[in-house]
Amino acid sequence: MTLSRSDFDQYMVPNYAPAAFVPVRGAGSRVWDQAGREYVDFAGGIAVNSLGHCHPALVSALTAQANTLWHVSNVFTNEPALALAQKIVNATFADRVFFCNSGAEANEAALKLARRAAIERHGAQKHKVLSALNSFHGRTFFTVCVGGQPKYSDGFGPKPAGIEYYEYNNLASLEALIDDETACVIVEPIQGEGGVTPASREFLQGVRRLCDQHQAFLIFDEVQSGVGRTGSLYAYMDYGVTPDILSSAKGLGGGFPVGAMLTTADLAKHLAVGTHGTTYGGNPLACAVAGAVFDVVNSPEVLAGVKHKHQQIVDAIAAINARVGVFKEVRGMGLLIGAELKDEYAGQAREILALSALEGLMVLMAGPNVIRFAPSLVIADADITEGFARFERALAAFAGK
């Protein structure tokens, strides 16, 4: 029996509204649905499929580990987790790593660490979390409340206290809020769900300075921007600003669920035995796959390729827009790119997604006004060319309706 899209409505909780077609197979940056129709994938599983679909190195790592050891819990450690942690520490500012299963869990751990460390060092009053308006940090109740988008956090009862919101890229707004009761400031170097908006270098440098002045910890949420997405291993490297804590997920597993919180040895000691945990986090399967992802992505060839492909995509969007004229701004870094609709097309991004699918192209939204591109970091030039040919047909249908 073949299940179909209509079965979703019968069996699944209705918190998603998936596309009409059902993908069943992927290879590289191409996907096929139940009817055998082919799509170019510019969505990348929402910046997750960092090496596309069924990359040989990932398939090999998963298969080898699946035949060796699946799960032992954190009552024991395991070799793939240790190897991945070593790779991350050697390549970043971090001295210590905590593994979990998702970006939300990585941010939950980051926020808990920051609060606990601040309270243990300075007293119970030092607990405030400052977050950007229009940010997104996950769907646990704590992280969804820290994210500055009430549409995601309203309706679930009383919210956690001690969270305040500043304007992104507005240092004066943060300066007006930060004080000696601030435990941490959390910020996305590139706001992903909020519209693919990069921070300015001056803003992030100013945030670092204010955190130092007020003995507050700086958390970078790099769930979407990390693991080569910008053309550097992590976006903090592009900005020359080092956080105290960093959250990573999405592209880290290349499609296998895994998350990580990175921090210093001095901060890590505040998460002593029993203060935080996870059943599945750091399991051998996830860490083996993530280790393979890390080896491929953290290479000069792949990282340079991301920056080259960024320019290809920006140029392609500009050329198409010169003909159809639906976008007012294109922004982003590396292979996380957003194209914002002109005011007369406000709120219609979802229509473009549907028309793109009809042309055999998978793209994303970042809010109702922004088309988001987050393809594989190793997407072939031919796939970029073909994908934008399909995208132009979809935009022509959209603009001509």
C-alpha positions in Angstrom: 0.0 0.0 0.0 1.4 3.4 -1.0 0.5 6.2 1.4 -0.1 9.7 0.0 -0.3 13.3 1.0 -4.0 12.9 1.9 -3.0 10.4 4.6 -1.1 13.2 6.4 -4.5 14.8 7.2 -5.8 11.5 8.5 -3.0 10.4 10.7 -0.8 13.4 11.6 -1.2 16.3 14.0 -2.1 19.3 11.9 0.7 21.6 12.9 2.3 21.4 9.5 1.0 22.1 6.0 3.3 20.0 3.8 3.5 20.3 0.0 1.2 18.4 -2.2 3.9 16.0 -3.5 5.7 13.4 -1.4 9.5 13.1 -1.9 10.7 9.5 -1.9 14.3 9.6 -3.1 17.2 12.0 -3.4 20.6 12.1 -4.9 22.9 15.1 -4.7 20.7 18.2 -5.3 17.9 16.3 -7.1 14.8 14.8 -5.5 12.1 12.5 -6.9 8.5 12.2 -5.8 6.0 9.3 -5.7 5.1 9.9 -9.3 8.8 9.8 -10.4 8.9 13.6 -11.0 12.3 15.2 -10.5 12.9 18.4 -8.5 16.0 20.6 -8.0 16.5 21.1 -4.3 17.3 24.7 -3.3 15.7 24.1 0.2 18.3 21.7 1.6 15.9 20.5 4.3 15.9 24.0 5.7 19.7 24.4 5.6 20.2 20.8 7.0 21.3 18.8 3.9 24.7 20.4 3.9 26.1 17.8 1.4 22.9 17.1 -0.4 21.1 13.8 -0.5 22.8 10.4 0.0 26.4 11.8 -0.1 28.7 8.8 -0.3 30.8 9.8 2.7 27.7 10.1 4.9 26.2 6.9 3.6 29.5 5.1 4.3 29.8 6.5 7.8 26.2 5.7 8.7 26.4 2.2 7.3 29.7 1.4 9.1 28.4 2.6 12.4 25.0 0.9 12.0 26.9 -2.4 11.8 28.9 -1.5 14.9 27.1 0.3 17.7 23.9 2.3 17.8 23.2 3.5 21.3 24.7 3.2 24.7 23.4 6.3 26.5 25.5 8.8 28.4 26.1 6.4 31.2 29.0 5.5 28.9 30.9 7.6 26.3 31.6 6.4 22.8 34.3 6.8 20.2 32.3 8.6 17.5 31.2 11.3 20.0 34.8 11.7 21.3 36.1 12.0 17.7 33.5 14.6 16.7 34.1 16.6 19.9 37.8 16.6 19.2 37.3 17.8 15.6 35.0 20.7 16.8 37.4 21.8 19.5 40.4 21.7 17.2 38.6 23.8 14.6 36.8 26.5 16.8 37.2 28.7 19.8 35.6 26.0 22.0 37.3 23.8 24.6 34.2 21.7 25.5 31.2 20.3 23.6 27.8 19.1 24.7 25.9 16.9 22.2 22.1 16.8 21.8 19.6 16.2 19.1 18.4 19.5 17.6 19.0 23.2 17.4 16.3 23.9 20.0 18.1 21.6 22.5 21.4 23.2 21.7 19.9 26.6 22.5 18.2 25.2 25.6 21.5 24.0 26.9 23.3 27.3 26.0 20.7 29.3 27.8 20.7 27.1 30.9 24.5 27.2 31.0 24.6 30.9 30.7 22.0 31.4 33.5 23.6 28.9 35.8 27.1 30.2 35.4 25.9 33.8 35.9 23.9 33.0 39.0 26.7 30.9 40.5 29.2 33.6 39.9 27.2 36.7 40.7 24.0 35.7 42.6 20.3 35.0 41.9 19.6 38.4 40.5 21.8 37.9 37.5 19.4 35.9 35.4 18.0 38.1 32.6 18.2 36.9 29.0 18.3 39.5 26.2 17.2 38.4 22.7 16.5 40.1 19.4 13.0 40.9 18.2 12.1 38.7 15.2 14.6 36.1 16.3 14.1 32.3 16.3 15.8 29.9 18.7 13.7 26.8 18.7 10.3 25.3 19.7 10.8 24.2 23.3 8.8 26.5 25.6 11.9 28.3 26.9 13.5 28.8 23.5 10.3 29.8 21.7 9.8 32.4 24.4 13.4 33.6 24.0 12.7 33.9 20.3 11.3 37.4 19.7 8.2 36.3 17.7 5.1 36.2 19.8 3.1 34.4 17.1 5.1 31.3 18.0 5.0 31.6 21.8 1.5 33.0 22.5 -1.3 30.8 23.6 0.6 28.3 25.8 0.1 29.9 29.2 2.4 32.0 31.4 5.8 32.6 29.9 9.2 32.3 31.7 10.2 35.5 33.4 13.4 37.5 32.8 13.4 37.7 29.0 13.6 41.1 27.3 14.0 42.0 23.6 16.2 44.4 21.7 16.1 45.5 18.1 18.4 43.5 15.8 21.3 45.5 14.4 20.4 48.4 16.7 23.2 48.6 19.4 21.5 51.5 21.2 18.4 49.3 21.7 20.5 46.7 23.4 22.5 49.2 25.4 19.2 50.5 26.9 18.3 47.1 28.2 21.6 45.5 29.3 22.5 45.9 32.9 24.2 44.1 35.8 21.2 41.6 36.1 21.8 40.4 32.5 23.1 36.8 32.4 23.4 36.6 28.6 22.7 38.1 25.2 21.7 35.6 22.5 21.9 36.6 18.9 21.9 35.0 15.4 24.7 36.3 13.2 22.2 35.9 10.4 18.5 36.0 11.4 17.2 33.0 9.4 13.5 32.5 10.1 13.3 36.3 10.6 14.0 37.0 7.0 17.7 36.1 6.2 19.1 39.3 7.7 22.8 39.4 8.5 24.1 41.3 11.4 26.5 44.2 10.8 30.1 43.8 11.9 29.8 46.9 14.0 26.7 45.6 15.8 28.2 42.2 16.8 31.4 43.9 17.9 29.3 46.3 20.0 27.3 43.4 21.5 30.6 41.7 22.5 31.8 44.9 24.1 28.6 45.5 26.1 28.6 41.9 27.3 32.2 42.3 28.5 31.2 45.6 30.3 28.3 44.0 32.1 29.9 40.5 32.7 27.2 38.9 30.6 27.8 35.9 28.4 27.4 36.2 24.6 25.6 33.3 22.9 25.7 32.9 19.1 22.9 30.9 17.7 24.6 29.3 14.7 22.0 26.6 14.2 21.3 27.8 10.7 24.5 29.8 9.9 27.0 27.3 11.0 28.9 24.3 9.5 30.1 26.1 6.4 26.8 27.7 5.5 28.5 31.2 5.2 31.7 30.0 3.5 33.5 29.9 6.9 33.1 27.0 9.3 31.1 29.2 11.6 29.8 32.7 10.9 31.6 34.1 14.0 34.8 33.7 12.0 33.5 36.0 9.3 32.8 38.7 11.9 35.9 38.4 14.0 33.7 38.2 17.1 34.1 35.3 19.4 31.1 34.2 21.6 31.2 32.5 25.0 28.7 29.9 23.9 27.7 28.7 20.4 24.8 26.5 19.4 25.1 24.3 16.3 22.8 21.8 14.6 21.0 21.6 11.2 23.9 21.2 8.7 26.1 19.5 11.4 24.4 16.1 10.7 23.8 16.6 7.0 20.3 15.3 7.6 20.8 13.1 10.6 19.4 14.7 13.8 22.3 16.1 15.9 23.0 19.3 17.8 25.9 20.7 19.8 26.6 23.4 22.3 30.2 24.7 22.1 31.8 26.6 25.0 35.0 27.3 27.0 36.4 25.1 29.7 35.9 27.9 32.2 32.2 28.1 31.5 31.6 24.3 31.0 32.5 23.6 34.6 29.2 25.1 35.6 27.4 22.1 34.1 28.6 19.7 36.7 27.5 16.1 36.8 23.7 15.9 36.9 22.9 19.5 36.0 21.9 18.8 32.4 21.4 15.7 30.2 19.9 14.0 27.2 19.1 10.3 26.5 20.0 10.3 22.8 22.5 13.2 22.6 25.9 12.2 21.4 24.7 8.8 20.2 27.2 6.9 18.0 25.1 7.0 14.8 24.6 10.7 14.8 28.2 11.5 15.8 29.6 9.2 13.1 27.6 10.9 10.4 28.4 14.4 11.8 32.1 13.5 11.9 31.9 12.7 8.2 30.1 15.9 7.4 32.7 17.9 9.4 35.6 16.3 7.5 34.1 17.2 4.1 32.8 20.7 4.9 35.9 21.8 6.9 38.1 21.9 3.8 39.4 24.8 1.8 37.8 23.5 -1.4 34.2 23.3 0.0 34.4 26.5 1.9 35.7 28.5 -1.0 33.1 26.8 -3.2 30.3 28.2 -1.0 31.5 31.7 -1.5 31.8 31.2 -5.3 28.3 29.6 -5.4 26.9 32.6 -3.4 27.9 34.9 -6.2 26.4 32.6 -8.8 23.1 32.6 -7.1 23.0 36.3 -6.3 23.8 37.0 -10.0 21.1 34.6 -11.2 18.5 36.2 -9.0 19.5 39.7 -10.1 19.3 38.6 -13.8 15.9 37.1 -13.3 14.6 40.0 -11.3 15.7 42.4 -14.1 13.1 40.7 -16.3 10.3 39.9 -13.8 10.8 42.6 -11.2 9.3 41.0 -8.1 12.1 41.5 -5.5 13.3 44.7 -3.8 16.3 43.3 -2.0 18.6 40.2 -2.0 20.6 39.6 1.2 22.5 36.9 3.1 25.9 35.2 3.2 27.3 32.1 1.6 24.5 29.7 0.8 21.9 31.2 3.0 20.3 33.8 0.8 17.0 35.7 1.0 15.1 37.6 -1.7 12.5 40.0 -0.3 9.4 40.7 -2.3 8.4 44.2 -3.4 5.7 45.8 -1.3 3.0 45.2 -3.9 3.7 41.4 -3.5 3.8 41.4 0.3 2.6 38.3 1.9 2.7 36.2 -1.2 5.9 34.1 -0.8 3.9 30.9 -0.3 2.4 31.3 -3.7 5.9 31.4 -5.2 6.8 28.2 -3.4 3.8 26.4 -4.8 4.5 27.7 -8.4 8.1 26.7 -8.0 7.1 23.1 -7.0 5.0 23.0 -10.2 8.1 23.8 -12.2 10.1 21.1 -10.4 12.0 23.3 -7.8 12.1 23.2 -4.0 12.6 26.5 -2.3 11.8 28.0 1.1 10.2 31.0 2.8 11.7 33.1 5.6 8.5 34.8 6.7 5.6 35.7 4.3 7.7 38.2 2.3 11.1 36.4 1.7 12.1 33.5 -0.6 15.0 31.7 1.1 17.6 29.6 -0.7 19.6 27.1 1.4 20.9 24.5 -1.0 23.6 21.9 -0.5 27.1 23.4 0.1 28.4 21.3 -2.8 25.5 21.8 -5.2 26.7 21.4 -8.8 26.8 24.4 -11.1 24.5 22.6 -13.5 21.9 22.2 -10.8 22.1 25.9 -10.0 21.6 26.8 -13.7 18.7 24.4 -14.1 17.1 25.4 -10.8 17.1 29.0 -11.7 15.6 28.3 -15.2 12.7 26.7 -13.3 12.6 29.5 -10.8 12.3 32.1 -13.6 9.3 30.2 -15.1 7.7 30.1 -11.7 8.2 33.9 -11.2 6.9 34.7 -14.7 3.7 32.8 -13.8 3.5 34.6 -10.5 4.1 38.1 -11.9 1.8 37.5 -14.9 -1.2 36.2 -12.9 
